Amino acid sequence: MSDVPAALPEASNSERLEHYRSRLQEVKMEIGRIFIGPERVVESLLIALFARGHILLEGVPGVAKTTLVRTFAQSIAADFRRIQFTPDLLPSDITGTYIPNLQTNDFVLRKGPIFSSIVLGDEINRAPAKTQSALLEAMQERQVTIEGITHKLEEPFLVLATQNPIEHEGVYALPEAQLDRFLLKITVHYPTFEQELRVLKTHQHQTRPAPALLTAADIAAIRDLVEAAHLSEEILNYIINLIRFTREHAQVALGASPRAGLALLKASQARAVIHGRDFVLPDDVRMLAPAVLAHRVLLHPEAEMGGVQASEIVCQAIERVRYA
């Protein structure tokens, strides 16, 4: 497998796209063999990886969020670390700290779990804002600063944070600045009857782990294809009009920012490449708009009290804004 990427520079752009489309379909199948749930969730992880973004996974306990992330890391040959967020977790528990070396009378860095390719922040809303903010620099700048010294994080780097939507005691709401750092917010629902039956049958015996199907070189090559995916003037106008709809809605206090527009653009390019295309379609934008925009829209208090959800505003935008 490792000799395939070396031959790809000789291939045409369409051949590269078809090669990776087939490979990514295999990745989705292998993850789907272990994580029994909607394929859109698995595809969202790939979109975030290739668009250089991060994901907020929301779901009740027991719907296999950790299994999903661990299996995803295995499939792309990436090291994986899990951080359990608790009220007493310190920022240094995430980033690491310098400790004295008694043999050399010097300080050496003991790296924290943030120095991994795939980082799972489990129940991120259980830690106070100061600890949550330890992720901000890493997520945005791909670096961490420890005692004034900046350390670059190796690529690929992807943060997947989880939060429980039903518990409100002992939790801290994520600040808007941190929510905006997540490319996508994905809700993981309970499985269907058929999926839950598969879970029970599958776990009666040992499950073969997912093989490593993508290397760092593959990920870099796919990211290059994503950067080159064509965006027509009509697509750009469509994205802007969707964004502006959320800002001008009467029930919205704070609409999607220009950063949200860039996020929707990059995610749409990634989805196009995953589906074997070097150009973005309106359907790419429509499919991703709820996951990209809803968590960035802040409603007026009276709208929230009336039961309105931000996702409904985004759905209205998709229904009413026309692609021309």
Buried (B, 14 or more C-beta within 10 A) or exposed (E): EEEBBEEBEEEEEEEBBEBBBEBBEBBBBBBBBBBBBBEEBBBBBBBBBBBBBBBBBBBEEEBBBBBBBBBBBBBBBBEBBBBEBEEEBBBBBBBBBBEEEEEEEEEEBEBBBBBBBBBBBBBBBBBBEEBBBBBBBBBEEBEBEBEEEEBEBEEBBBBBBBBBEEEEEEBBEBEEEBBBBBBBBBBBEEBEEEEEEBBEEEEEEEEEEBEBBBBBEBBEBBBEBBBEBEBEEEBEEBBBBBBBBBEEBEBBEEBBBEEBBBBBBBBBBBBBBBBBBBEBBBEBBBBBBBBBBBBBBBBBEEBBEEEBEBBBBBBBBBEEBEBE
